[in-house]
């Protein structure tokens, strides 16, 4: 796979790679892997948060506000 970058982005990537003592393609692979791992985690967490709604369980705005006030001691 080949990816083209704008010249200023490629220069920044090369600078970061040089400072890290790595090749630019290694930096890109690490960044993409990190992003994909985070994206997978995020989607799972959103799914967990939405699951109760799919089961018809929800909390009203008023209930959330009251709970926050209790927690914050307002």
Contact map, one row per residue, 1 for C-alpha under 8 A:
11100000000000000000000000000000000000000000000000000000000000000000000000
11110000000000000000000000000000000000000000000000000000000000000000000000
11111000000000000000000000000000000000000000000000000000000000000000000000
01111100000000000000000000000000000000000000000000000000000000000000000000
00111110110000000000000000000000000000000000000000000000000000000000000000
00011111110000000000000000000000000000000000000000000000000000000000000000
00001111111000000000000000000000000000000000000000000000000000000000000000
00000111111100000000000000000000000000000000000000000000000000000000000000
00001111111110000000000000000000000000000000000000000000000000000000000000
00001111111111000000000000000000000000000000000000000000000000000000000000
00000011111111100000000000000000000000000000000000000000000000000000000000
00000001111111110000000000000000000000000000000000000000000000000000000000
00000000111111111000000100100000000000000000000000000000000000000000000000
00000000011111111100001100000000000000000000000000000000000000000000000000
00000000001111111110000000000000000000000000000000000000000000000000000000
00000000000111111111000100000000000000000000000000000000000000000000000000
00000000000011111111111100100000000000000000000000000000000000000000000000
00000000000001111111111100000000000000000000000000000000000000000000000000
00000000000000111111110000000000000000000000000000000000000000000000000000
00000000000000011111110000000000000000000000000000000000000000000000000000
00000000000000001111111000000000000000000000000000000000000000000000000000
00000000000000001111111101100000000000000000000000000000000000000000000000
00000000000001001100111111100000000000000000000000000000000000000000000000
00000000000011011100011111110000000000000000000000000000000000000000000000
00000000000000000000001111111000000000000000000000000000000000000000000000
00000000000000000000011111111100000000000000000000000000000000000000000000
00000000000010001000011111111110000000000000000000000000000000000000000000
00000000000000000000000111111111000000000000000000000000000000000000000000
00000000000000000000000011111111100000000000000000000000000000000000000000
00000000000000000000000001111111110000000000000000000000000000000000000000
00000000000000000000000000111111111000000000000000000000000000000000000000
00000000000000000000000000011111111100000000000000000000000000000000000000
00000000000000000000000000001111111110000000000000000000000000000000000000
00000000000000000000000000000111111111000000000000000000000000000000000000
00000000000000000000000000000011111111100000000000000000000000000000000000
00000000000000000000000000000001111111110000000000000000000000000000000000
00000000000000000000000000000000111111111000000000000000000000000000000000
00000000000000000000000000000000011111111100000000000000000000000000000000
00000000000000000000000000000000001111111110000000000000000000000000000000
00000000000000000000000000000000000111111111000000000000000000000000000000
00000000000000000000000000000000000011111111100000000000000000000000000000
00000000000000000000000000000000000001111111110000000000000000000000000000
00000000000000000000000000000000000000111111111000000000000000000000000000
00000000000000000000000000000000000000011111111100000000000000000000000000
00000000000000000000000000000000000000001111111110000000000000000000000000
00000000000000000000000000000000000000000111111111000000000000000000000000
00000000000000000000000000000000000000000011111111100000000000000000000000
00000000000000000000000000000000000000000001111111110000000000000000000000
00000000000000000000000000000000000000000000111111111000000000000000000000
00000000000000000000000000000000000000000000011111111100000000000000000000
00000000000000000000000000000000000000000000001111111110000000000000000000
00000000000000000000000000000000000000000000000111111111110000000000000000
00000000000000000000000000000000000000000000000011111111110000000000000000
00000000000000000000000000000000000000000000000001111111100000000000000000
00000000000000000000000000000000000000000000000000111111100000000000000000
00000000000000000000000000000000000000000000000000011111110000000000000000
00000000000000000000000000000000000000000000000000011111111000000000000000
00000000000000000000000000000000000000000000000000011001111100000000000000
00000000000000000000000000000000000000000000000000000000111110110000000000
00000000000000000000000000000000000000000000000000000000011111110000000000
00000000000000000000000000000000000000000000000000000000001111111000000000
00000000000000000000000000000000000000000000000000000000000111111100000000
00000000000000000000000000000000000000000000000000000000001111111110000000
00000000000000000000000000000000000000000000000000000000001111111111000000
00000000000000000000000000000000000000000000000000000000000011111111100000
00000000000000000000000000000000000000000000000000000000000001111111110000
00000000000000000000000000000000000000000000000000000000000000111111111000
00000000000000000000000000000000000000000000000000000000000000011111111100
00000000000000000000000000000000000000000000000000000000000000001111111111
00000000000000000000000000000000000000000000000000000000000000000111111111
00000000000000000000000000000000000000000000000000000000000000000011111111
00000000000000000000000000000000000000000000000000000000000000000001111111
00000000000000000000000000000000000000000000000000000000000000000000111111
00000000000000000000000000000000000000000000000000000000000000000000111111
